[in-house]
Amino acid sequence: MNVLSLFDGMSCGQIALRELGVEPEVYYASEIDKYAIRQTQYNFPATVQLGDVERWREWEIDWAGIDLVLAGSPCQGFSFAGKQLAFDDPRSRLFFVFVDILNHVRRHNPEVRFLLENVNMKREYLRVISEHVGVSPVRINSALVSAQNRNRWYWTDIKTRREGLFGELHSDIPQPEDRGIVLADILETEVPEKYNVSEKMARYITDPKRLGRHTDLNDGSKKAVCLTAKGVASWTETFIVQRPRGYNKGGERVGKVPTLSANGWERNNLLCVSSNQAHATVSVNKSTPILASAGMGGGHIPMVVQLNPSREFGGQPRQQNRIYDPAGKSPTLNAGTGGNLQAKILTDRSIRRLTPTECARLQTIPAWYEWVVSDSQIYRMLGNGWTVEVIKWILERWDDIFDHDSCMSLFK
């Protein structure tokens, strides 16, 4: 198999293929970030780097020999978390470069298959993309196979079906089974002190007056109550509280933690543990050993907290003021960087950032993948990357490449 990966990043597509036991004869990668290229070449030294995707007409490659085109074109213009400039955003316009390349490969090899990933967006944008690639997408939430809530659209002709009056072509990828993975399952038991934050920062984060001014709880019935009325200062309950942003109305959440994204996720997400054992409960039994090994004892429930009272983006806050139960899911990773941007964990009375290893686990990056860049670059790449287990699930549907029965054991 020969693969062309556009916007390759840290090469999550190549990771997925290796996990499936497939070593491409040639893996072409188009990427311009020097740190991402360094990562890829360290882990996959045979990768053929092509450079800027906009200069694709200069590439001297075997176009007819390409069997699979992978792409995750920049999504900032489509995302509900951004300004939604859509195709007017210079980054989102790179989608049309992908279309030009895909059509060029199709002219040389009509049997080529493709996989394109992108964020949640307005249906009108979905239709435009579907019309250009010739197939409607499937939406898969990474929460089914990981500890991260990450809803993404996947366009692919690896397996398709026709439906509707006019027989429209749809990506025919089934939903993977929920593996029941929660945030507590991916936490490290021993973490260097460099990830700790100061006691002053801890007091600031857990100040009930500050939380009460900027955050409300919703018990699921859409009736909001004041956060301070829940006793958050002593962390006596396990819940998720989410600050409204864009189309997200916020409120109390139980279950998965939101998506890793590319805009300062690490800065606003904090993992906390109940300081009132008598009132805490463990909703997922398998989380208990992890907490106990960290010296917390039974009954302490870790939660992720997103805190930032600033109001940005025209009066709307960034991903912030959210409290997440690690018996549930992680927030969506993003690619923000900086010395104090990483997500943080509160254990007993201390707070620390989520480690690169923990964030890699949220994206289901296997342990054999080695890192040779700084923590900041790791966080950013993970926020921009794919959930490897989802990509594996999709690629495994390709009957011409994989024997379905023999491969299913990989996903149990």
QUIVENTA-V520861 format. One record per helix or strand. SS is the DSSP state (a for helix, b for strand). FROM is the first residue (numbers start at 1). TO is the last residue. If there is no record, write none. Layout:
ss={SS SS}
from={FROM FROM}
to={TO TO}
This chain:
ss={b a b a b a a b a a b a b b a b b b b a a b a a b b a a b b b b b a b a b b b b b b b b a a a a}
from={2 12 26 34 48 53 63 68 86 94 113 123 136 138 142 148 151 160 168 183 193 196 199 208 216 224 227 232 240 245 248 251 260 265 270 285 302 312 316 322 330 332 344 350 356 375 388 404}
to={6 19 30 43 49 58 65 71 88 108 119 133 136 141 144 148 156 163 171 186 195 196 205 214 218 226 230 234 242 245 248 253 261 268 273 293 306 312 316 325 330 334 347 353 362 384 395 411}
